[in-house]
Amino acid sequence: MNPPYARIADLSAHAGQSVRVRGWVTHLRSSGKVAFIVMRDGSGTLQCVLVKSSVPADTWELFDQLTQETTIEVTGEVRTDARAAGGFELGITALELIGSSPIDYPIQPKEHGIDFLLDHRHLWLRSGRQRAIARVRHETEQAMRDFFYERDFTLVDTPILTAAIGERSGLFATEYFDEGTAYLAQTGQLYGEAAAAALGKIYCFGPTFRAEKSKTRRHLSEFWMIEPEVAFNDSNDNMNLQEEFVSYVVQRVLERKKPELDELERDTSRLETVVGPFPRIDYTDAIKILESKGSDAKWGDDLGAEDESLLVEGHDRPVFIYNYPKEAKAFYMKENPADPRTVLCDDLLAPEGYGEIIGGSQREDDYDKLLKRIHEEGLPVDAYGWYLDLRKYGTFVHSGFGLGLERTVSWICGLPHLREAIAFPRMMNRLRP
């Protein structure tokens, strides 16, 4: 009977036993009598030892055919070794070559330019750094889903093709049969508001699209966003939820993905302080702070990346900037009764210069005011008839926010550019692979 297959991550349960492991070669070395194969299988990395005197001649000769990324199956005894990655190594008794790999594997252990790596993104994903980022992203997503599941939110899947836009930024348009122009969704929020009236507490989670011609380290053309919407939550409740949410997610990743953060050389002490309460700065006060630091920002301006970095200086956790001017924000935000020049909204800025990771607001629940704002923005009223109905048939106070997944993963991982935070980034100059 053949030994059972085992994942590298599960080898602790097979110490002293013979198993079969399938995966890909990452490193090779030989002294002439003993050869070492380091392989990975997606769950971990394993050193395998091939002793010339202990295996048939054809098995030993097969070693010479191995190259980086060759797909192999090894059979052997699992041995405890504190020096080895994962605490185990495998003494090979049989070796099978499943899929060969040419000697000129494009990505070698040397410096490569970022364009070269992005052109070979399908292979770059196999590197230790990229695998660590992927696992942190996965844990971040799972933590987000668990947070809302544990609090009885209902997941609602919102459309990607829509006739109603949610933001001012660029749109990807396409002709939609006989219905005219459709747009790739910038947000699922408007539909989330409709669902909140049915279910009370909901969230949507999916890809969103912005046709902004931007090449900054903070922008992608396609990115993922998670957007909760809560009936009867006002702007203050909304910030409380964001604070609890972000703290939960960061601490969850710290707890469960320390090896990956270590692989990324992330200073985790900078994440350990991410617990509530977060500082809250009124927009008007924020402008005063920026002026004192030499910024040219004026009241009425939206805040740019440099301004956001200045505002988080000296803070060890995210910072809320709230109640922005009406003209700087989207049409659906609730007018501030205390200052009608502003709206009840907030941006949550990550520390260390990572900028805005959340945009949130209380939504305008007054039918006439919302209709006026739609006219002021020059938007087609007929496309928003259903959205206005939410204020016509039983209006209610409600609020929500959108968290950008890639920006959040970039911050948690300490990445210099969010293009590494998604498997296949889409930017204005990149559509392949």
N, C-alpha and C positions, 0 to 999 in steps of 0.2 A: 504494500500500500504506500502510495506517495505521501510525504509529509504534508500537513495542511498549509495553505497560504496564510500569510500573516502580514499585517500592515506594520511598518516600522514603529509607529506610535504605540503599537500593542505588544511589542516584543517582551516587555517586562513579565507578561503572563506566560511566556514560553521559555524562560531561562532554563538552560540545560536540555532543551528539546530541539529536535530537528524541524525546520520549517522551510517553506519556499517564499521568496520575496521577489516581487517584480517592480521594476522601476528604470531609472535613467542614470547613466554614468555622469558623475560630475568631476572626479579627479582620479588619476591613475599614477602609480609609481611601483617600481620593482627594483629589487636588489640582485636579481638573477636567480635566486632560490626561493624568495618569498615576494609575492606581489600583493599590492593593496588596491582595492577598488572602493571608492567612495561613491555611493549611489543615493538617490532620493526617490521617494514614491508618492510625494504629495503630502504625506502625513509627517515626514521627518527625514533625517539623513542618517545613513548607516555606513560604517566602515566594515568591509568584508576582506578577510585574509585568505589568500590562496597560497598554499605551500606546495612547491613542486614535487616533493617526495611523497605527498599524501594524496595526489590525484592522478588519474590516468594522463598519459602524455598528450592526448588530443585536447583534454580540458586545459592543461597548462598552455598549449599552443594557441588556444582560442583567445587567451589574454592579449596576444599581440594584435588581434583584430579589433580590439576595443578602442573607441575614441570618445571624446566628450559627446554626451547626449545619445550614445548608443543605448537602445532599449534591451534590457537583459532580464533573465530570471536566474536567481541564485538559490541553491539549496545548501543548507548547512546547519550547524549547531549554534544556538544562541548562547553567547558567553558574556558573563558580567565583566565589565571593564570600566572602572570609574573614570579613566582618562578619555574614553570614547564619547562622542556626542550622543546624548541620550542614555549613557551608562551601559551600553551593550555593543558588542561587535559580533560578526558572524564568521565562523570557520567554514569555508566553502568545501563542500564535497562534490558538487556538480554545478556547472555553469552552462547556460544556454543563451545564445545571441538571438534576440527576437527581431530587432530592427536596427540596421546599421546606420551610422551617421558619418558623412564625409569628413575627412580630416580638416577641411577648411570651414568648420563651424564659424559663422560670422562673428559671434560675440566671444572674444577672448579675454583673459584676465589682464586687461590693459585699459588705458583711457580711451574712450570713444566719445565723439561729439554727440550732443543731444539730438541733432537731426538724424544722425546715423542710428542711434538707439530707437528713436521714434519710428523710423522707417522699418526697423526690425522689432517692433513692439511685440509681435507675436512670439518672438524668441526671448526678448528681454524679460518678459514675464517670468521666465524660469529662474532668474537670478534670486539669490537669497534675500536681497533687499526688497525686490518686488513681491516676492511671496509673503514677506512679513507685512508689507503694506496691505496686500489683499486680505490677509487674515484679520488685521486690525479693522479694515473696512467692514468685513463680514460681521465681526463682533459688534461694531458700532451700529450696523443696521439691525442686528438681532436685539440689541439692548433697546433701541428705539421702539421696535415692535412690542417687546415685552413690557416696556414702560406703559404704553397705551393699553395693551391687553389687560395688564394687572389693574388698571384704573377704569375698566369697562367702557373704553372707547370702541367704536365700531369702525372697521376699515371699509372705506368706500372707494371704489375704483372710478376715477373721473376720466373723461375723454381726452385724447391727445389731439384729435382734430376738432376744431371749434370755430364758431362764427363770432364769438365774443372774446375780446382781448382783455387782459387784466392789468397789463403794465404798459408804460410808455416806450420801453426799449424796443429794439428792432424785432420784426416779425418774419418768420418763414411762411410764405404763402403758397398755396396750390389751388388749382381749380378743382372744385368738388362736384362732379357730375353736372346736373342742371341747377344746383343750388347756389352757384356763384363761387366766391372766394372763401376758402377755409384757411385756417392758420394752425400751425403746430403750437400746442398749448404752452404759454409762458408760466402758467400756474393752474392748479386744480381748484383754487380757492372759491371761485364764484359758484361752482357746482357743490363744493363742500358746504357752503352756506345753505344751499337748498337741502342738503342731507342733514344738516344740524337741526333744521326745523322738524325733521321727521324722527331723528334718533337722539337728539340732545348733545351727545359728545361723539365726534367722528374724527377720523384723519384719513388723508389720502397720501400715497407714497408712490412716486413714479418719475419718469424722465420729463424734463421741461426744456424749453428751447428759447434761445435768445440770439437774434441775428445782429449782434453788436460787432462792429469791426474793431475789436479790441485784442491786443496782443499782450496784455498784462498778465502777471503770474496769478491773478485772481479770477480770470475769466475763461469759461468754456462756452462753446456754442450749444452743447447738450450736456445737461447735468441732472442729477437726481435731487428731489426735494421732498421733504416730509412736511405735511401741512395739516395740523389739527384745527378744528373749529368747534367752539363750545357755546351753546345757547346759554344766555343769561350771565356770561362772563363779561365784565367790563375791562377797561384797559389795564387797571391795576391787577385784577385777577389774571389777566393774560400774561403780564410780566412775572407774576408769581409762578405760573405754570412753566414758563420758559426756564426760569431759574432752577426749579425742581428737576425739569427734564434734562438740561445740560449737565447738571451736577451728577445725576444718576448715570448718564451715559459715560461720562469721563471716568467716574469711579469704577464702573463696571469694566471698562477696557483696562484700567490699571490693575484690577484684580485678576483678570483672566488672560491678559496678553502681555505679561511682563517679558517673556523671552523674545517676542517680536519687537517690543519697544527697545529692548537691549540690542537686538540686531540692528535697529535703526539708530542706535546711539542717542536715543531721546533722553533728555534730562527730565526724568519723571517727577522730580521735586517740584517742577513748574506746573505739573498737573495735579499734584496732591492737594494743592490749595484751592482747587476749583470746587468750592462748596458755597452754598448761600449763606448770608445774603450777598447779592452782587450790588456794587455801587450804582446809583441812579442819578443821572445828571440831566436837568432840563435843557432843551436845545438852546434857549437864550443864555443860560449859564455856560453852556459848552462854547458858544461863540466868544464869550468873555475870556474863557480859559485859553482859547486858541489865539485871541488877540494878544494876550499876555505872553504867549510863547512865540510871537512873531509871525503868525499866520496871516494871510490876506483874506481869510474867510470873513464874509459879511452876513449879517442877519438876512435870511431869505435864501441863502445858498444851500444846496445839498452838500453834504460833506464828502470830500475825496479821500483817497487812501492815505495821503500824508496827514490830513487832519485827523483821521481816525487813529493813526499811530500816535499822534501827539496826545490825544485824549486818554489813551490807555497807559501812557507813561507813568510808572510808579505803582501800577495796579497789578496784583498777582492773580486776578480772576477777571472774568468778563465784566464789561461795563455797559449799562443801559444808557442810551441817549434817547430822550422821549419828547413828544409833542413838537414835531417839526412844523415848519410853515406849510400851509395848505398847498401852495404852488409847487413845492418840492416833492410832493407825494401823490399817490394814486387817487383817482376820483372817488373810490368807494370808502375812504376813511372818514370816520366820524368827526364832524366839526367839534372843536373844543368849546364847550359853553363858557369857560372862564376866559377864553381868548380866541374869538372867531377867526383870527388870522392863522391859527394853527389847527392841527388835527390830533386826535388821540391815537398816537402811534408810538412805536419804539423800534430802534435798531439795537441789536446786541452785538457788541464789538469784542472779539476775542483778544486776549493779551498777546504780547510778543510781536505785535505788528501784523497779525493775521486778518484784521479787519472784520467787517460785518459777516456774521454767520447766520443771523436771524433778522428778518424784518417782520414786524407784527403790528396789528392795529385793532382797535374797536371799529366795527363797521357802521357806516351811516345807516340808521334804521328809519329815518324820516323820508317818506316817499318823495315829497316835493323837493327836499334838499338834494336827494340823490339824482332826481331827474334834472335839476338845475346843473349839477356838476357834470352829468353826461353831456348836456348841451354845451357847457363851457369848454369841454375837452374836444368838442366836434365829433363825438362818437355817434354811430348810427343807432337811433333809439329803438328801431325795430329789432336789432340784434340783442337788445337788453330787455325786451318786453318781459320775458320769463323771470329775469333777475329783479325787475321792479315789482313783479307779482309777490315776491317774498316780503315786500314792505306793504303791499296792498292787502294781503290776506293773513292777518295776524302778525304784525311786525313785533320785533322783540330785540332787546339788547343782546349782542353777540360779538365775539371777537375770536381772533385766531392768528396764526403766524406761519411762516415758512422757514424751515432750516435747510440750508444748502449742505448736502451730504459731503461733497468733495472738499468744500472749504473747512468743514468740521474735521474730516479725516486728515487734511493737510496740517491743521493746527495740532491735533492729537499726536500725529506722527512726527511733527517738526519738519515738514517737507518745505523746500524752498519754492516749489511750484506745484499747483494743484493738478497739473497734467499727470503726475504719478499716482494720484488718488483714485483713478478710474482705469479699468483695464485697457480700454481703447479710446483715448481722448479725442474729442472733436473740437477743433479750433478753426478759426477763419482760414487758415492756410493748411489744414490737414483733414483729409477725409479717408485716408488709408493708413495702415491696414484696417 
